[in-house]
Amino acid sequence: MSLKSFHIVFIVASIVLSFLVGAWGLQQYRVEGESSGLWLAILFNATGVVLVVYAMRFVRKTKDLGI
């Protein structure tokens, strides 16, 4: 597996984990009603969105460089 492929797999795994933790935080907020679950959901879902943007830019950049 090339370094590029490993990087993409790692980014995708991070995206999935980020959205899963965000969903868990939202579920905790719904069950317990504490704001910490809501903040956790907001933080990790925002992180997931940033990682998606990063992944798209990484793939585009490596394609432009011919890597």
C-alpha positions in Angstrom: 0.0 0.0 0.0 1.4 3.4 -1.0 1.8 6.3 1.4 -1.0 8.1 -0.5 -3.4 5.2 -0.2 -2.6 4.8 3.5 -3.2 8.5 4.0 -6.6 8.4 2.3 -7.6 5.3 4.3 -6.6 7.0 7.5 -8.5 10.2 6.6 -11.6 8.2 5.8 -11.4 6.2 9.1 -11.0 9.6 10.9 -14.1 11.0 9.1 -16.2 8.0 10.0 -15.0 8.0 13.6 -15.6 11.7 13.9 -19.2 11.5 12.7 -19.9 8.5 14.9 -18.6 10.3 18.0 -20.7 13.3 16.9 -23.8 11.1 16.7 -23.0 9.6 20.0 -22.7 13.0 21.6 -26.1 14.0 20.1 -27.6 10.9 21.5 -26.2 11.6 24.9 -27.6 15.1 24.7 -31.1 13.8 23.9 -31.0 11.2 26.7 -29.4 13.2 29.5 -30.1 16.8 28.3 -26.7 18.0 29.4 -25.0 20.6 27.2 -21.7 18.7 27.2 -23.2 16.1 24.8 -24.4 18.9 22.5 -20.9 20.5 22.5 -19.3 17.2 21.8 -21.7 16.6 18.8 -21.0 20.1 17.4 -17.2 19.7 17.8 -16.9 16.3 16.2 -19.4 16.9 13.4 -17.5 20.1 12.5 -14.3 18.1 12.6 -15.8 15.6 10.3 -16.8 18.3 7.8 -13.3 19.8 8.0 -11.8 16.4 7.3 -14.0 15.8 4.3 -12.9 19.1 2.9 -9.3 18.2 3.6 -9.7 14.8 1.9 -11.1 16.4 -1.2 -8.2 18.9 -1.3 -5.6 16.2 -0.7 -7.0 14.0 -3.5 -7.1 17.0 -5.9 -3.6 18.2 -5.0 -2.1 14.7 -5.5 -3.9 14.4 -8.8 -2.5 17.7 -9.9 1.0 16.7 -8.9 0.6 13.3 -10.6 1.3 11.4 -7.5 
